[in-house]
Amino acid sequence: MSELHRLLPREGLYMDPDSDTHRKSIRHPIPNLILLGLFQLNSSLRSVNFLKITTYTTILSVTLWLNDLLSKGSRNNWTTDPTWDWKREIVVVTGGSGGIGGSIIQKLARDGWRVVVLDIMPLKYHVGKIVHSTLLLPAETWWDGLNVVNHVLLTGGEEEIFRDHIGQFVDVLKRRTSVELQTGAGMAGIKAAQTLSNASIHDFVILEYRDTIGGRAWHTDFGKDENGNPYVVELGANWIQGIGTADGPQNPIWTLAKEFNLKNTFSDYDNVSTYNEHGYSDYSHLFDAYDAADGIANAAAGTILLENLLDQTAQTGLALAGWKPKKTDMEAQAVEWWSWDFEDAYSPLESSLVFGYAGSNMTWNGFSDEDNFVWDQRGYNAIIKGMASKFLKANDPRLRLNTQVTNITYSDEGVTVYNSDGTCVQAQYALCTFSLGVLQNDAVTFTPELPYWKQTAIEKFTMGTYTKIFLQFNETFWPSNTQYFLYADPKLRGWYPIWQSLSTPGFLPGSNILFVTVTNQFSYHVENQSDEETKAEVMAVLRKMFPDKDIPEPTAFMYPRWSTEPWSYGSYSNWPASTSLEEHQNLRANTGRVWFAGEHTSPSYFGFLHGAYFEGLDAGRQIAALLQGRCVYYNSTMERLCGPRRHYETLHGTTPLADYSAVNGWTANSFYDYNDD
């Protein structure tokens, strides 16, 4: 080993000194050619065996000589450097837990060399007994949980110096290259990854901000049962909506629920009692009035879609159908909230008539009008974890939890995703399953910036906030057989309006858990105040609803703050009025090699968990087709799509400039500014 200083390898090449000596002894062809000539001329020296050996040696020497001649000056040739001191350097060995690598490392360590060992397996020897000191670092220190390198060993002491010297090497290791990567392990991300896997594409990476799979199917522990164990309640997705019929199409979420035995119960929307500030008040007749107008408005929305007419707000459509509640009719306002806002998180004034009804019809007519409430104590995300278990093994290095994406840099050649921990991932394609709220809040930057048509679509659509506020009491003081309680506040529409009992038979009987839902305006209200302030408001409403009850303070109280969660910034999307299908297509269209999927990119099922499922499926199919050089065929529409998704650079309005005239009452000129400044 003392001769090693004479060899300076380039580009990582290395040759053992003994091998190099043997190589030099036969390399020059002249002696071998002379010897071969003597054997040929002198019959006394001629021997079949000697002649064969000499011939082979000559051929080898000529070959080596030509190789040296042709490769002279190349990047990988060998040079000598008498000043080279290996003991001043750090040797990095990959795969050194045992075997040949382990033997080499132990030899180097005994000779006093400083060695860095990287391996997926634990070391099978104790270098620490040989050298001055050793340092075994956890995997996440160097590979950040990818589990490709699970063990790092530094020998020779001077750990901080080692860290500085091998920093660049570690940076290279952190640049994981894949065919495809997903940002998000919610329903869309997991379904897309499963689709790729089913297409025999296994080289992908999933980056997830949170510490678990599931996305906005998010649950938490709350309160406790009689044995002191916590209940599990859902903060996000809670229903299987439009489960399907036995002889018709079934919602894929319902199919997954049956496959993974997800516990759920039918939501009986007829099982609702109505209240106002004085207690119980029967205004259930207003449900019938709303339903009658709803049917008319639904039909009108279909006509507008079929005939390509101008969209309206849902409030306009309902008003034309006969539903025109006064602003002071708070019971009618409560019924409207129950019938529209409870699902969309936005009011009819803020929602598209056409797509508000189209989205609902796709689910409740396309599958069925039955919704089931999930109360499984494993959490709703059990079905997403079940999906993942079919193609991801335990501790699969392709799933990186607790990874916050900060930037996506893309070009025609590929993408690089940068994370807050300093790691990055390179791939041919990236599928962004960020929520619409994350995109709107610029929580992730893009380099170059997303094109204007994409930015416009992101800002045009709206992200709703849907907040469930949970309370547990030491008793069930409300009617235990009632599922829903609707409250009409005398002053404010949407002030703690919908209450649900989990203590009802078929759910979590005996849990004494009640929760109330608020959306948007009042979601922001409760998010910007303390839990104690919100609890005081909630309890004041409850005591108005049940004035004859001596209602105790809750034993547990909790609610999420969805609009401030940096991985979601809201609950789910909504389709605003007068926003076209083309504008939505720009929301779902890819930007070069950056693709997008999630409930917000679904034109048919936006806002629903099954919307995320279908969009993950579709994006996975299209990216797989691009990677495999083929097209995607859609049986439902008899279409074949090849290549990237379509987008619309320019979207025109409905009024040409010529119509801005006196004929239409436009007599002013909006193109002049008479102000001096």
Buried (B, 14 or more C-beta within 10 A) or exposed (E): EEEBBBBEEEEEEEEEEEEBEEEEEBBBBEEBEEBBEEBEEEEEEEEEEEBEEBBEBBEBBBEBBEEBEEEEEEEEEBEEEEEBEBEEEBBBBEBBBBEEBBEBBBEBBEBEBBBBBBBBEEBEBEBBEBBEEBBEBEBEEBBBBBBEBBBBBBBBBBEEEBBEBBEEBBEEBBEBBBBBBBBBBBBBBBBBBBBBBBBEBEBBBBBBBBEBBBBBBBBBEBBBBEEEEEBBBBBBBBBBBBBBEEEEEBBBBBBBBEEBEBBBBBBBBEBBBBBBBEEBBEBEEBBEBBEEBBEBBBEBBBEBBEEEEEBBBBBBBBBBBEBEBEEEBBBBBBBBBBBBBBBBBBBBEBBBBBBBBBBBBBBBEBBBEBBBBBBBBBBBBBBBBBBBEEBBEEEBBBBBBBBBBBBBBBEEEBBBBBBEBEBBBBBBBBBBBBBBBBBBBEBBEBEEEBBEBBBBBBEBBBBBBBBBBBBBBEEBBBBEEBBBBBBBBEEBBBBBBBBBBBBBEEBBEEBBBBBBBBBBBBBBBBBEEEEEEBBEBBBEBBEBBBEEEEBEEBEBBBBBBBBEBEBBBBBBBBBBBBBBBBBBBBBBBBBBBBBBBBBBBBBBBBBBBBBBBBBBBBBBBBBBBBBEEEEBEEEEEEEEBEEBBEBBEEBEEEEEEEEBEEEEEEEEEEEEEEEEE
